[in-house]
Amino acid sequence: MEHPIKPVFETYAIIQTGGKQYQAIPGKTLAIEKIEGEAGTPIEFAEVLFRKTSDGKFEFGQPLLKTVVKASIIKQTKGPKIIIFKFKRRKKYRLKRGHRQNLTVVRIEAI
């Protein structure tokens, strides 16, 4: 019996960059940790952990696959502001800091 839920994405890969893992789908955009480069610059992600092809085959890296994921930089931006507030009661200690992470928005071209 066929499973009633069809897979949403025909082809995708799991890549690792900046110490985090992302699902790379052709044509989609990702906001990842900052990578040096101007808008329009092509880049390649060599740390591919997993890949699913359009014919339903799966490839698992041990720990990495030999394929690359090609992408292009769309823009350099900053993430939302995060407030860090430290407080110790009865000690008159308060520390408020803010942080905005530098991000690079990339579009996945090919897997």
C-alpha positions in Angstrom: 0.0 0.0 0.0 1.3 3.5 -1.0 1.8 5.9 1.8 -0.9 8.7 1.6 1.6 11.5 2.2 3.7 12.3 -0.8 7.2 13.7 -0.3 7.2 17.5 -0.6 10.7 17.9 -2.1 12.0 15.7 -4.9 15.6 16.6 -4.4 17.3 18.0 -1.4 20.5 17.8 0.6 21.7 18.5 4.1 24.7 20.8 4.2 26.9 22.0 7.1 28.3 25.5 7.3 29.1 27.8 10.3 28.7 24.9 12.7 25.0 24.4 11.8 23.2 22.1 9.4 20.7 23.4 6.8 18.3 21.7 4.3 19.3 22.8 0.8 16.5 22.7 -1.7 17.1 23.9 -5.3 15.6 27.3 -5.9 15.1 28.1 -2.2 16.9 30.8 -0.2 18.8 30.3 3.1 20.0 32.8 5.7 23.3 31.4 7.0 26.1 32.7 9.1 28.2 35.3 7.4 30.3 34.2 4.4 32.6 36.7 2.7 31.6 37.8 -0.7 29.6 40.3 -2.8 26.0 39.8 -4.0 25.9 37.6 -7.1 29.1 35.7 -6.2 28.8 31.9 -6.8 29.8 29.7 -3.9 30.0 25.9 -3.2 29.3 24.0 -0.1 31.6 21.0 0.1 30.4 19.7 3.5 27.4 17.7 2.3 26.1 15.2 4.9 23.0 13.7 3.1 21.5 13.8 -0.4 18.1 12.6 -1.8 17.9 12.4 -5.5 14.8 12.8 -7.7 14.5 9.0 -8.3 14.1 8.4 -4.6 17.6 7.2 -3.8 19.3 8.4 -0.6 23.1 8.9 -0.1 24.5 9.2 3.4 28.0 10.6 4.0 30.4 8.9 6.3 30.9 11.6 7.5 30.8 13.7 4.2 29.8 13.1 0.6 32.1 13.9 -2.3 29.4 16.0 -4.1 29.1 19.8 -3.7 26.0 22.1 -3.5 26.2 25.2 -5.7 24.7 28.4 -4.6 25.0 32.2 -5.1 25.0 35.0 -2.6 21.9 37.3 -2.7 22.8 39.8 0.0 24.6 40.4 3.2 22.3 41.4 6.1 21.9 41.3 9.9 19.5 39.2 11.9 17.0 40.4 14.5 18.3 42.0 17.7 18.6 39.7 20.6 18.6 41.1 24.1 21.0 39.6 26.7 19.9 40.6 30.3 21.8 39.4 33.3 20.4 40.0 36.8 21.3 39.0 40.3 18.7 39.7 43.0 19.6 41.7 46.1 23.0 42.6 44.7 22.1 45.6 42.5 23.6 43.8 39.5 22.0 44.3 36.1 23.6 44.0 32.7 21.7 44.6 29.4 23.4 43.9 26.1 22.2 43.5 22.6 23.5 41.5 19.6 22.7 41.3 15.9 24.2 38.3 14.0 25.7 39.0 10.6 23.9 36.8 8.0 24.4 35.9 4.4 21.3 35.1 2.3 22.1 32.5 -0.4 20.0 30.9 -3.1 20.6 27.2 -3.8 21.3 26.7 -7.5 22.1 23.0 -7.9 22.7 19.9 -5.9 
